[in-house]
Amino acid sequence: MTSEVVIDVQQKDVSIALLEDKNLVEYQTEPRAASYSVGNIYIAKVRKLMPGLNACFVDVGFERDAFLHYLDLGNQFDSYQKYLKQVQSDRKKLYPFAKANRLPDLKKDGTIQNVLKPGDEVLVQIVKEPISTKGPRLTGELSFAGRYIVLIPFNDKVSVSSKIKSGEERARLKQLIHSIKPKNFGVIVRTVAEGKRVAELDTELKILLKRWEDAIAKVQKTQTRPQLVYEETSRVVALLRDLFNPSYENIFVNDEDVYNEVKDYVTLIAPEKAGIVKRYTGNVPIFDNFNITKQVKSSFGKIVNYKHGAYLIIEHTEALHVVDVNSGNRTRSANGQEANALDVNLGAADELARQLRLRDMGGIIVVDFIDMNLAEDRQILYERMCKNMQKDRARHNILPLSKFGLMQITRQRVRPAIDVNVDETCPTCFGKGTIKSSILFTDQLESKIEQLVNKIGIKRFYLHVHPYVAAYINQGIISMKRRWQIKYGMGVHVVPSQKMAFLQYEFYDSKKQYIDMKEEIETK
């Protein structure tokens, strides 16, 4: 199996796609101004206690207060609180962390009002994004995740991933980490650390220690609350940190700054793989070049088609996701209805496993498969679903089919499910239902080009249009594009873009920055 990452950086947003054998399996998109807050650490103030829930609400600067349960305070919460007071008592000299005392563990049957009161300052980390009407979820047990290890302050334990099966390797890693870790720190060794040398682990340990020291220094120097003291790495790097594996063949990026950022990170964690990071400089949009745009448009939405006319209907409610499997206009199998139902259901299991990763669906997922009478067929379907979900990094649990033919799946949810709206508002009529005659569309484009060149003074630009329109503009020996270049200069470039609607167009300057030339009046 070949894996590739394609990163599309636009003026307003950044999108990341993971391809396995050229098929889209993971997709993330978000505005460039937005921040991905899971992993961020804040020094914040307790806003309100909720004794009935044994929890409190904490102001971390979001629109809604964050939720912190007593059991999420962490065993060493008292140690953190004492160290915080020691740090803030002297604004000039930082109290050494090695001298900090570890207090007894927090009682598991305690109550929130015996530990905190409104106005108290706490050092907390976000573990779940704000979802729907809920604010972020917090923990008081801080951790700094790296590629090979996770660093946990106020914890002397060294744990090794249970996925490392070799007893000899587990013992080697434990002994190695004990020899290099400082006092008052615990470490979790991740699966990818198997077989790594001490120099690689020590380098990453120093990087994570520096992040902790910088966070505490910020707590000491700042007085405003709430205050962000540690921000997770950029979304692109954070995704690569969790996804990256040696099987990657290419990482394509279309932006110089993000390319350098990704190159530096890959060079740091896997110097021998630095060559797989490549700068994409083609004129065709990067997602069109790798057939991602088409896959996005066909994979999102309420109805998802898969093989031989069968399709899934995916609905999202406040409580859960519901998936219905339909055979559609598929012809019956020569082996009978039971074989046909099994074949459709196995195809649905393959597509559903991809959809869960692609949309990052979490919480409870209920799947209504086509009814099957044979117990062995139901077992085959259950085993197929379990096998497909092995590639999923999110924690999940799958139950066998119930007597109603329903499969229940729970999947870890740390942020809202991705919902890409594939239905487009008509960009040429703005919802009015009437447009200029389509044969006059190229005349309209030429008037925009004349305005750009002669009035605004932009001589070199890229005109993005639907591929059918681009083919019309480029047809013939003396094509329309050639006539425009003779009249307005050789800086006129026409780019076919699959994300454009039929009579939609967009102008970009030589630096690929969007130029707004759209006027609603032109549709009347």
Secondary structure as UniProt FT lines:
FT   STRAND          3..9
FT   STRAND          13..20
FT   TURN            21..22
FT   STRAND          23..31
FT   TURN            32..33
FT   TURN            38..39
FT   STRAND          41..50
FT   TURN            51..54
FT   STRAND          55..59
FT   STRAND          66..69
FT   HELIX           70..72
FT   TURN            75..76
FT   HELIX           77..89
FT   HELIX           97..99
FT   TURN            108..109
FT   HELIX           112..114
FT   TURN            118..119
FT   STRAND          121..128
FT   TURN            132..133
FT   STRAND          137..139
FT   STRAND          144..145
FT   STRAND          149..153
FT   STRAND          158..160
FT   TURN            162..163
FT   HELIX           167..180
FT   TURN            183..184
FT   STRAND          185..189
FT   HELIX           191..193
FT   TURN            194..195
FT   HELIX           198..221
FT   STRAND          227..230
FT   HELIX           235..243
FT   TURN            246..247
FT   STRAND          248..253
FT   HELIX           256..269
FT   HELIX           271..276
FT   STRAND          277..279
FT   HELIX           286..289
FT   TURN            290..291
FT   HELIX           292..299
FT   STRAND          303..305
FT   HELIX           307..309
FT   STRAND          311..316
FT   STRAND          320..326
FT   TURN            328..329
FT   TURN            334..335
FT   HELIX           337..359
FT   STRAND          363..368
FT   HELIX           375..388
FT   HELIX           389..391
FT   STRAND          396..398
FT   TURN            403..404
FT   STRAND          406..411
FT   TURN            427..431
FT   HELIX           438..440
FT   HELIX           441..450
FT   HELIX           451..456
FT   STRAND          461..465
FT   HELIX           467..474
FT   TURN            477..478
FT   HELIX           480..488
FT   TURN            490..491
FT   STRAND          492..496
FT   TURN            498..499
FT   TURN            502..503
FT   STRAND          505..509
FT   TURN            510..511
FT   STRAND          514..515
FT   HELIX           520..523
//
